[in-house]
Amino acid sequence: MFSQLGFFGTRAPMYLDIVGVYFGLLPLLMFISIRFAVKGEIKKHYVSQLAIFIGTLVMVVVFEVGMRLAGGYAEYIKDSSISHSYFITFLIIHIIVAVLTVNLWSYQIISSMKMYKNDELKGDNLVRHKKLAKILLIGLFVTLVQGTSIYYFLFVM
């Protein structure tokens, strides 16, 4: 899986195509989860958010293990026409946005779970929860666009 060519017809290995499919489905999964909350099915919203979060962490581990086994981005950039300095800058920004987003998502899940269990997820807490959720969705979207761009830079260009 880590050295086999993927199924998208690019130079990318299989593990990156699998990770790509998951992250491609992530907006749909988030939409479904958010719909649970909108419909008042809070328990389903919480369980689905936790499952999506864990699934995302698993995909990040698969990505990181595969990258390390392959020798890192430096191995993949050899066959790309992208400027190394541009790519590094882009990659650093991507990593910062991704780490901040995952940390915010962790905070959102933990704090919301505590408030939900204590029946405090209402009023100002609910307003804050929704604001953080919007920021989180923007972070996820930006991270997905950046990740797709990195895939393109390394395996299509």
Secondary structure by P-SEA (a helix, b strand, c coil): cccccccccccccaaaaaaaaaaaaaaaaaaaaaaaaaacaaaaaaaaaaaaaaaaaaaaaaaaaaaaaacccccccccccccaaaaaaaaaaaaaaaaaaaaaaaaaaaaaaaaaaaccccaaaaaaaaaaaaaaaaaaaaaaaaaaaaaaacccc
